[in-house]
Amino acid sequence: MKYVYPAVFTIDKKNSYTVAVPDLPGCFTFGDSLVEAIEMARDAISMWLVDAENKDEIIPTPGKIKDIPCEANSFINLIDIDTVEYRRENDNHAVKKTLSIPNWLNTKAEKAGINFSQTLQKALKNELGLE
């Protein structure tokens, strides 16, 4: 599901940003830069909404920007969220894959007690630059 929520970004004395999402109770985050704050806001809102969707709770309607109070050191930014995409990127459920390796390699790996799933995961993370 796709959503757009307004978020209040407040700049602190260290030029970091705190972020509050008025329509989602308890949804707060921060970032050391504006880019990081926006990313963290998208992540926090996504987690909030996915949790609500999972519990079949009512999803609050986003408020109107003009109705949100904003102090001098703050500004409001709209954050777009796609909970389907968020679930896809953060789903840790195991997926069964069929693959082929030479028999001699399989024999040696089994004798060494190698966990094929863990080894493949490590190799894929390494190949994708995720570690």
N, C-alpha and C positions, 0 to 999 in steps of 0.2 A: 504494500500500500504506500502511496506517496502522500507526503504532508509538507506543509510549510508553516513554520512557527517563528514569531518574532522573538528575538533574544536581546537582552540589555547588556551591552559591553561597557564595563567601567574601567578606565585607565587608572592604575595606582601610581604611587610615587616612584616605583622602580620601572615604570613604563611597561608593566605586565598588565594583563587584562583578566578581570573576573567576569564571568558570564552567568546571568540569571535568565531563566525561561519562566516568565510570570504565569503562563497558562498551565504549567506542569509542576505541581507542588513538589518541592525538594529537588528540583532539577537545576543544579549549579555546577559550574566547572571553572577552569581558568587556563591561561596559556601565557607563556613568556613572550610571545609575539602575536600579532594579529592573526597571522596565518595559522599558528598553532591553536589560538583561542577558537577560531572558526572550526577547525578540525575537531577539537575537543567538544565544542558545542554540538556539532553534528553527531558525534559518538554518544554523548550523554543523552541527547534527545532520542536518538535511535534506541538506546538501551531502555529508556523510560517507556517508549511506545511499544517495543517488542514485549516487554514485561506485561504491559496492560493488555496487549492483544492476546498473549498467552493465557491470561487470566479471564478473558472475555469481559474486561472492564470497559466502561464507557470512555472513549477517547475525547478529551476536552477539545472544544472548538477553539481554534486559534483566535486570539483577540485582535482588535484593530490597532495598528501602530499609533494612531492619533490618540487612543485612549490610555496608552502606557506612559506613566510618568518617567521623565528622563532628566537627570541632573546635568549640570554644566560639564562635568568630566566623563559623561556617558553618552552613548549613542545606541540606536536600535538598528539591528540588522536582521533580515529574514534569512532563515536557515532552512534549506530543503533537505528532506529526509526520504529515503526509500527503504522501508523496512524489509521488503523482499530481498533487495540487494544486500542489505546489512546482514540478514540471516545467512545468505549464501556465502558471504565473506567470512563470517564468524562461526559457521556451523562446524563443530568438531566431531560430528558423527562419523564413524568409520565407513568407508566406502570400499567394497570388495572390487579388486582389480585382478584381471588375469594377465600374466606375463610369462615370457619364455626366457630361460637361461640355459646354458649348456649343462648337460648332465654332470660332467666332471666338477663344475663349479657348485652345483647344487649339493653334490656329495661332500665336498670339502667344507662347505658352509654348514651343512647339517652336523658333520663330525665336530666342528668347532663350536657348535651350539649358538650359532648366529641367529638372532631374531630378524627374519626377513622384513617384516613390517617396519620395525624401527630403523633398520638399515636403509630401506627405500625412502622412508620419510626424511632421514638425515641427508641422503644424497639429493633428494628433490629440493629440500630447503637450501642446500649448498649451491646447487645448480641455479636456483632462482635468486640467489643472493639474499636469502631471508635469515641467515644466521650471522 
